[in-house]
Amino acid sequence: MNSIFQRIADELGVRQQQVSATVELLDEGATVPFIARYRKEVTGSLDDSQLRTLEERLRYLRELEDRRKTILDSIEEQGKLTDELRESIETADTKNRLEDLYLPYKPKRRTKAQIAREAGLEPLADALYDDPTQDPDTLAADYINKDAGVDDAKAALDGAKFILMERFAEDAELLGQLRDFLWEQGTLKVTVVAGKENEGAKFRDYFEHSEPLKKVPSHRALAILRGRNEGVLNYSIVVGDDEDDRTKVSPAEQKIAGHWKVRDQGRAADRWLAEVVRWTWRVKLSTHLETELVAQVREAAEAEAIQVFAANIKDLLLLAPAGPRPTLALDPGLRTGVKVAVIEGTGQVVDHGAIFPHAPQNKWEQSIEQLAKWCRQYKLELIAIGNGTASRETEKLAGDLIKRYPELNLARIVVNESGASIYSASEFASRELPDLDVTIRGAVSIGRRLQDPLAELVKIEPKSIGVGQYQHDVSQVQLARSLDAVVEDCVNAVGVDLNTASVPLLARVAGLNQVTAQNIVDFRTQNGAFRNRKQLLDVPRLGAKTYEQAAGFLRIAGGENPLDRSSVHPEAYGIVQAIAKDSGRSIDQIVGDSAFLRSLDPKRYVSDKFGLPTVQDIIAELEKPGRDPRPEFRFASFEEGVETLNDLKPGMVLEGSVTNVTNFGAFVDIGVHQDGLVHISALSHQFVKDPREVVKAGDIVKVKVMEVDVPRKRIGLSMRMDDQPGESNNAGRGERNRGGGDRPRGGQGNAGKGRDQQKASQGAMAGALAQALASARKNGR
């Protein structure tokens, strides 16, 4: 176990003691947010990112150890475990290496080599390999045994060949060398399946495509794999010249021959041994290693895609909240009308309905008057408009309302509505809003996510929010685990109001789950608002351990103890009480007194239980108890009169909101129902390795329109204001579709709300991806 700890420590660049202490906490049931916030002395102040990496590596290495033990036990039971083999297995540091060593001993069905051995042909194989001067046909004649199925010399030589092929192919050292060689020197060659040219047009840039295997980027790898799964593309890994030419010896065959010291010196058996080598590669190893290496490419591509998705989800969850401001929520629609929900600052729905300002009913004036009536009656401050079908038309309606009644002091904001329809039809929504129609629930979600994006978005499965890169092509288990970790970290970083939080939000608090969260809400409903954190211990099935994990992240505004609205953990209240006692003041008096708190010497309050990092955190928290780490609320203002693709002109400078960030650039909503792409090369005048160095989801940015392709619904944008449309280095000019990434946001569906469809492989992200990649080739990126 110490070897695992040391390996993780080396990978993270920390001390082994930090790792072992953290693992002990994790094994005791502590959560990452709790450890990161309240156990800094134990872990040496590892942050949540380091802890998540540690947790993942621990899972992998423990699985490796379990597999190692299984393999050792299996070989030992066979009586074949030598000291040398044991040492090799015990020092294997990857699953591939472990499986390579196990391969010769792995129980398998009867192979052709095994049948040949049973027929007594292994001595023939050994003789020809050990002494190639012997004539194969002459020697094989002595092994003819019709009773064993060896009817002639050819059959004997075939059996000997199968024996050597298996021996060659199961050599762990050779497998490792070939795997590394193919990875370093291999080329991924992609072709179109004959007859699929029209059906697979979206993959046409891969119909004749090749590039170094180790350099295939995540999004391209996933596009190729998707094309293969859809029966449009074929791929293979080649090294050097075309391996289909059987007159040539491939570099891989040369590797096998060199490892087994098979040389063509004109001896009688040399040609036969060369054929064994060729068959070993082409029959036994080529497909096997290709499958492994493609799996390796897929694994790396999936990990990167998941990382991109997780980063975008984090940015969206931590968007600035508008706060508890009364909101008019509009879910736009044409024929079916605009659904309206009136939402108090607490998130409660106090009124709802529908208006029909657009075609075919065109009740524009009546709609404005109805909206004005609601705004006056409920003293509304914000208008939240979903960015789906008829969004810009509805935004114009809101604009007319604001111009006509300036005394209402309204502000209109367009809200990304991805996932709203999924929430509205969910089981939780039916329990939370049982008296409202599904369509109205969507409007409620739009309004609430403006007030508090985090509190509302946690009600939706993260992968349905629509900010990913090929999220449907990756391991759903890994994706769910990664996104769950991101959501958990975000929720606990912000903190949760114990008296207003929903079940989904509470369930994301460290230590809590769906059952305990529901029990908290039920307790709150039956007994009224929580007055202090200690009352949590009265909640059914919420014991001391759960309380320890969760209490610091649950806040009570206006409770009996002012510390209950802070992130100070109840276990550390004694430190604050000691500070208050020393100063002769009450806790209420020292909370928020920055000058006093900054004058304190944290070392004075260090104890065996609480070290300096914890005391410093407590003092910092007392300055601004319960402070929200999210940024100040801002929103994009879309240009009047620019509502569709046809309204865009190259050279326009517009304000927009970043909806999605990928490895190749950022997608920006500029209010025309189609996100534009700022390619990575157009994000800045400086070299940008990772687009997230410059922008993140939710950012408000200014962009210049570089190109508009109306038929294909593609928009090329730049954040470099001195770029000129038509220049050769513009991102995304006239390139072909690269095979379809997932659509970054909703809102382009019909009146039936197609906005939450994620697999829009013919959508804008697919086209933009194609533009970005081809532009990257043109610019030599």
N, C-alpha and C positions, 0 to 999 in steps of 0.2 A: 504493500500500500504506500509505503514511503516513496517508492520509485514513481508512483503516480503523482504524488504531491510535488516531488522535485521536478518532474517533467512539466507540470502545469506552472510551477513557480518560474521555471526557465522561460516558458513561452510568454508569460505575463511580465517577466522582468521584476518579480517580487521575491520575497523571502519564503522559504518552504514553511516556516512557522505561520506566516499569514494564510497560506493555503490550507494547512492542516486545521487551523483554528476556524476558518470559514466553513470547511467541509463538516466539521463537528457541529456547527450551528445549523447547517442545512440538513444534516442527518437527524437533528433533534426536531425538525419541522419549522425552523425559522424561514421567513420569506426574504427574498432579495431586498425589497424596499426597507423592511425592518432592519436587516443587517446593515445596509448602507447608511441608514439614518441614525440608528441607535446603538450600534455595536462597533463604532470606529476604533475604539481602543483594542478590541479583540482582533480585528482584521488589519490593523495598521492603516486605517482610512481608505480601504479599497472602495472605489465608487461603483455605482450600479452597473455601468458598462463592463468594468472588469469582473464584477461578480457574475453577470450574465455569461460572459465568456468562460469563466471558471466553471460555472454550472454545466454548460454545454460540453466542455472538454472532460469534465468529470464523468458525465454520462457516457461519452464515447469510450474513454479509457477503462471504465468499469465494464462496459460491454466487451471490450477487448480482453480484459482479464478473465471474464467468464468464459469467453470462447477459447482462450489459451488453456484454461483448466480442462475444458471439455476435450480438447484435442490431445492434451497430454494423457488424460485418462484413457481415451480411445486407443492411442498407439501403445500405451502400456498394456492394455488388455490383450492386444495382439501379440505381445511379447517382442516388439520390434523397437522399443525405445532405448536407444543408445545414449551414452553420456553426451556425445557430440550433438546428437539430434535434440536432446533435451535443452542443451545450452542455446542452440539456434532458435528453438521455439521460445524459450524464456527471454531472449533478447530481441525477438521480433517486435518492431515498434509500429507496425501498421496492420490492418486487417488483411490487406493484399498479401503481405509477406507471410503472415501466419497461414493463410489458405494455400499459398504456394508450397510451404513446407509440409502441409498436411496432405496435399494432393495425392502422393503415391500411396498413402495409407488410408485414404478416405474410402469407406465402404461404397462399392458401386456395383451396378449390374454387370453380368458377365460380358466382358469386352472381347473383341476379336483377339487381342493380345492374350487374354486369359485362356481363351479356347486353344490358342496356339501353344501356350505353355502346357496345358493339359494333354496336348497331342505330342508332347516331348520335343518341341522345336526350339526351346530356349538354348540348348547347346549349339545348334546351328547358327542362331543369331550371334551368340558370343564368339564362335569360331570365326565367322566372317568379319566381325568387328575387330577382334583381336589380331587377326592375320589376313589382311586383304589380299595377300598374294594367292590365296586359294581360289580355285574356280568355283563360283557359286553353283552352277548347274551340276558339276561333278560331285561337290560336297552334298548338295541337296538330295541327290539320288539315294543317299544312304538313309534318308529320313522319311522315305515314302512309307506310309502306313494307312492302308485303305480302311482298316477297322476304325481308325481315329479320324477318318475323313481327309487324309492327306493322300490324294490319288496319284499325284505326280510331283516332279521336281518343282514345277511352277507353284503348285499349292504349298509346298514346303517353304519355298522362298517367300511367298506372300505371308505365311504365318510368321516367319522370322522377321519380316519387315514390320509387321504389326507390333511385334514385341519391342523392337528397337524404337519404333515411333513413339510408343507409350513411354519408354524409358527416357527418350530425348525430351519429350513434351512435358514430363513431370519433374524435371530438374529445377529446383527452386531458384538456384543462382542464374540459370539461363533465362527463366521466366522474368526475373527482375531486370536482367540486362536488356532483354527484348522490349519489355514494357517501357523502360527509360529511353531506349533507342527510338522507338516509334513515337514516343511523346516529343522528343527533341527534334527528330528528323522527319516525322510523318506529315503528310499533307491530307487534309480532308477534301475529298473529291466528291462533288455533288452533281447529279444529273437528273433530268426529268424522266419519269416513267413514260414509255412510248404510248402515245394516244391520249395523254393527260394534259397536253399543252393548253388547251382551251379551258378545260375544267379547273386547272390549277393556275390560272393566269396571275393570281395574286402572288405566286411564288416565282414568277418568271425570271427574276434576277438570279435565281439559283439553278436555272435549267442547265447551265454550264458554269459551274463555280468551283473554285479551289482556293485554299489558303492554308498556311501552316496550322496544324492541329492545335498547338499550344497557344496560338494567338487568336483563336476564334472568340470574339466577345460574347458576353452573356446573351444579349438580345438576339444576335445572329444565330447562335447555337440553338436557342429555343425555337426560332423561326424555322430552321432547317429540320429540327426534330418534329415540329408540328407538321411540316410538309410531308415528312416520312410517314407519320401516323395517319395522315389523310390520304395516303396512297399516291401522292403526286411526285415525291422525290425519292431517289435512291442515293445512298452515300457509301463511301468506302475510304479506308485509310491506306494510302500508298506511300512508298518510299522510293525515290529514284524513278527509273523508267516504269512504264506501264507493266504491272505484274501479270497482266493477262497474256503477255507474250511468253509462252512456255519454252521458247528457245533460250531465254536469258535466265541467269541465276540472280534472284533478287538479293538485295542487301541483307534482308532478314535471313535468307537461306545461308548466306555467307557467315552470318553471326552464329547460326546453329552449327554449321560445319566447323567453324573455328573453335567453338566451345567444346565440341566432342572430338576435335582433332581428326576430322574426316577430310582427307586431301586427295586430289586426283593426281596420282603419280604414275598412272598407266598400269597399275596392278590389276589383276583379274577381277577383284571385287569392288574396285573403286567406283565404277559406274553404278553398280547396284547400291552402294552406300550413298552415293549422291542422290539416287532416286528416293532412298529412305529419308534423307534430309529434306528433299523437295516435298514429299508427302507429309512429313512432320509439320512443315510450315503451312502448306496449303490445306491440308485436311484437319490437322489437330489444333494448330496454334493461331492461324490467321484470323479466323472468325472469333475464336475465344478471346484473343487479345483486343480485337476491334471492338467487341461488345464491352469489354472491360473499360477500354479507353474512352469510348463514347459515353459510357456511364460516368466516367470521371469528369468528362466535359460537361455532361448534364448536371452532375452534382455541383460542380463549381458554378455553372450558369444559374442553377436554381438558387444556390446560396446567395449569389449576387442579386438576383431578381427579388428574393425575399428581403434582402437587406434594403434594397431600394424601396420596396413597398412599405417595410416597417418604418423607414425614415420619413416617408410621406405621411403615413398614418400618424406618426408622432407629431409632425408639424401641424396637421389638421386638428388633432385632439388638443393641442396647446395653442390654437388660435385665440386671439384676444376676445374675451366675451364682451358683449354690449352691456351685460349686467342686468339687474332686475328692473328693467324699464318696460312699461306696458307696450305691447307690440300688436300691430295689425299684420297677420300673416296671410299672404296671398299665394295660392298654388295655381299658377296660370293654366289656362286651357282655352281652346277655341269653341268648338261646337258644344262641349259639355260645360262650358262656363268656367269662371275663376272661383275656386273654392276659398272661402274666407274663414279665418279663425281669429277671435279676439282673445288675447292672452295677457293676463295680469303679470306684474313683475315677478310674482312667485311661480309663474309657469302654469297657473290654473286657467282653464278655458272658461270664459264667462259669456261668450256669445259666438255664434257661427252662422254661416249661410253661404249663398252663392250669388254671384252677379254675372251678367252676360253682356259685357261691353263690346265683344268682338263679333265678327261674322259667325253665323248668319243673323243673329238677333240684333247686334249693333246698338245695344242700349247704353251708349256711352254716357250720356248726361245722367240718366237714372243711376248708373253705377257710381258716378262721382258723388252724387248726393247721398247715396246709401253709405258709402265709405266715410264721408264727412260726418254723417250722423253717428256712426260708430265711434269715430275719433273724438267727437265732442263728448258723447255720453260716457266714455270710459277713460277720457284724458290720455289718449294714446300718444306715444312719442316717436315710435319707429314703425316703418313699414318694411316687412321682410318679404321679398319676392323670390320665388323659386326660379332657377335658371333653366327651366324646361321649355316645352312648347309654349309659344306666345309670351315668353318672358319679356322681351323688349317691348312688345305692344302693351303689356300690363305695366311695365315700368313707365311707359309714356303716360298711361292713365294715372298712375301715382304722381307723376310730374305735374299733370294738369290739376290734380287735386291740391297739390302743394302751392302752385301758382295762384289758384283761385282762392284758397283760404290760408294765406301766409300766417295768420294769427294762431293757427294750430301748431306751428313750430314742429313740423314733421320732418323726418329724415328718411329717405328710402335707400334700401340696401339690397342688392341682389345676392342671394344665398345659394351656394352649391347644394342642390337637392338630391345628390346621388344617395341611394339607399332609402329615401323617404317612403317610397311605395312598398319596399320590403318591410320597413317598420310598420307601416299602416296596416298591413295584412298579417302581422305577427300575432302570436298568442299573447305576448305581453301587452301589445297595444290594445287588444280586445279586453284585457283585464284592466288596463289603466284608463282607457276611454271607452267603456262599454256602451255608452249611450250615443256615441258618435259614429257616423258612417265612415267607411274606410277612406273615402276621398277627403273627408274633413280631417281625419287623423294625419294625412299627409301634410296638410297645411299647418297643423299643430306642430309637427316635427320641424318644418321649415322655420317657424317662428321661434321655437325653443332653441334650435341650434344657433340662432343669432344671439339669443340671450346668454346661452352657455353651451358652446359647441361640445365640450367634453361631456357634460352631463347628459346630453341628448345622443351623441354619437355612440356612447357605450351601449346603447340599446340595440344597436345594429351589428350584425356579424361583421368584423373588421374587413374581411375580403370583399364585402358587398359595397363598401364605400367608394370603390372605383378609382383608386389612385395608384394602381400597381402596374407592373411591367410583366406581362405574360403570367399573371397569377394563377390562371387556370391550367397552366402547363407544368407547374412545379409540385413537389411533394406537399400534399394538403396537410399531412401531419406536421411536417416541419414548418409550413406556413402558419398554421394555427398556433403552434407553440411559440413561434417568434412574435406573432401579432398579439397573442395573449400577454406575453411578457411586456411588450411596448405599452399596451393599454394599462396594465397593472402599474408600471412605472409612472406613467403620466398621471393616473388618478391619484396615486399616493404622493406624487410631487406637489400636486395642487392642494390635496386635502378634500375632505367631504363633509358637508353640513349634515350632521346626524339627524336633524329634525326635518329636513326637506328632501334628502336624497332618495332616489328611486331604488327599487330592488336591484336592477342591473348595475347601477353605480356602486351601491354598497357591496355587491358581490365581487367587485374588483379591488376592494380594500384589502390590504395585507392581512392574511389570516382568516378572512371571511369567505364564504361560498354562497351558493344560491339559497341553501336552506337557512343558514344563519342570517343572511340578509333579509329573507322573508320574515323570519322570526322577529327581527328588529323592527321591521315595518308594522307587523301585527301588534307587537308590544306598544309601539308608539301610538297606534290607532286606538288601542284599548285603554292606555294609561295617560295619554296626552304627551306633550313634548318632553324630551329628556331634559332634566335640570342639571345633571352632572354626569361625568363619564362613568362614575362608579355604578350607576344604574344599569349599565351594560351587563353587569354580572348577574342581574335579575332576569335577563333574557334567556329563554329556554335554549339549551344546547350551546350556550356561549360560556365556556369555562375559562379558567385562569390563563391557560396557554393562548387561547384565541384572543382574550382581552389584552394580553401582553403584546401580541402582534399588531392588533388593530387600533388600540386606544389612541395612540399618538397621531393617527391620520384622520380621526373622527373629531370634528369640531362642533362646539355648542356656542352659538352666539347668544349673548345675554343670559348666560347660565349663572349658577351660584358661585362658581369659581372662575375668575378671569383667565386663568391658565387653560381652561377647557376650550377656549377658542384659539389656542395657539398650537404649535407643533411640539411643544414641550411635553415629553412623555410623563404620565402620572408617576412613574417610578422615580423621576427626577424632580418632582415638585419640592422636595426637601432642600434642594440647592437654592431655589428661588426664595423659599421661606427663610433660609439662612441669610441670603442677601438682604431681604427686607428687614430681618431682625437686626443685622449689623448696622443698617442705615437708620434704624428707628422709624421706618416708614412702612406703610401697608403695601401689599402687592399691587393694589390698584394704582397707588401713587408712583411706583417705579416702572410699571408697564408703560412704554412709550416715551420715557424720559431719556432721550438719547444722550444728552450731556452727562447725566449721572451714570448711565450704563457704560459709556465709553471710558469713564474714569476708574472703573473697577479693574482690579488685578485678577484675571481668571485663575491664576495659579493658586490663589488663596482658597479656592473652593474645590480644588482637586482632591479626590479621595481614592481609596482602594477600588471602589466600585465605579467611580466616574472620573475619567481622565480629562486632560486638557482639551482635546477636540470637542467632547460633549459639553463641557462648561462654556467654551467659546460659542458653540452653536446655540446654547440656551440664552446667553446674553444677547447674541445677534437677533434671536427670535423675539426677545422681550422688547426690542426697539420697535419692531413692526409685527406684532403678533398676528398670525394667520395671513401673512402677506401672500398675495397671489403671484407666482413666478411668471405668469403669462404677460405678454406685451400689452401696450396701450391699444385700445380699440380703434381701428381704422377701416375704411372701406373704399373700394374703387368707384370712381365716377365715370360712367360710360358716356361716350360722346353722343350728344343729341344728333339725331338724323343718321347715325351709323348703327343700323339694326340688322342688316343681312349682309351676306357675302357680296352682293351686288353693290352695296354702299361703300365698300372698301376701295381705296385707290392707293397704289404704291406711293410711298413718301409720307403718308399720313402718320402723325405721331399721336398715339392713343394711350390712355391709362387702362390697365387691366389687372386681373388677379391671377397669380400663379395657381394652377389647379393640380399640376402633377410635375414631378421632377424625375427624369430618367438619367441613365448614364450618357445619353447622347444630347441632352438638352432639356428645356423646360417648356411645358405647354401653358399658354396664357389665355384666359377668357377675356376677350375684348368686347363682349356683348353682341356677337353676331350668330350665336347658336353653334359655333364651331371654334374650337380652341385652335389658336395658331401656335406654331413651333418656333421657339428661339433655339437654333442649333447651338451646341456647346461653343462653337467657334465664334458665335455672334453675341455671346453673353458679356464679353469684356474685351478690352484691348489687350489685356494681359493673358498669358497662357492659362487656361483653366483645365485642370486635371479632372475635377469632380464638379459638376454643375451646382451641387449643394454648397460649394464654397462661396457661391455668388447669390443664389436664390433658394428659397424653400417654399413648399406649398403654403398658400395663404398670403404670401408677400404681395404688396401692391407695387406695381412697376410701370414705368413708361417704356413703350416699345414703338419702333418704327415699322410700318408695313413695307416689306421688301418685294413681296410677290403674292398675287392672288390667282388661284386656279379654280374658277367657279365650277366647271364641270366635275372636277375631281374633289371639290370641297377641301382645298388645301390652302393654308395661309403660311407664308414664310415671314418671320418677324426678326427684328434685331433690337438689342438693347444698346447698340453703339449708335448714337444719334448722328454721327458723321458718315455712316454707311449710306451709299446711294443705290436706289433700286437699279437693277440691270448690270451692276458690277459683277465681274466674273467670280468673285469670292463670296457672293451671297449664298447663304445657307438655303438648301432645299429648292434648287432650280431644276425643274423638268425631269426629276429622277423617277424611276419606276418603283412600283410597290414591292416592298421587301418581304412580304409574307405575313403581314398582319400582327402587330402587337395589340394588346387589349386597349379598348377605348378608355381614355382617362377620366371622362366625366359623362354624366347623363345629360338629358335635355334635348336630344335630337329626335326623340321618338314621336309618334303620332299622338292623337288625342287620347289613345288608349294607354298612354304612359309607358312607352318603351324605354324610358330613361334609365332603368336599372339593368339593362342587358349589358353584361360585361364582355361577352365574347363577340365584339363587333369587329371581326377580322377584316371586313371590307371597309371599316370606318376610318375616321380621320387620323387616329393614331397610327394605323397601318400605313397610310399614305405619308404621313409626316415622318414616320420611322424610315421609310424608303428614301425620302428626300434627304434626311439627315445623314444616312449611311453613305449614299452615293456622293453627297457633298463632301463627306469626310474623305472619301477616296480621292476626289478631285483636288482637295486641299492638302493631301498627303498626311492626314492625321492618323 
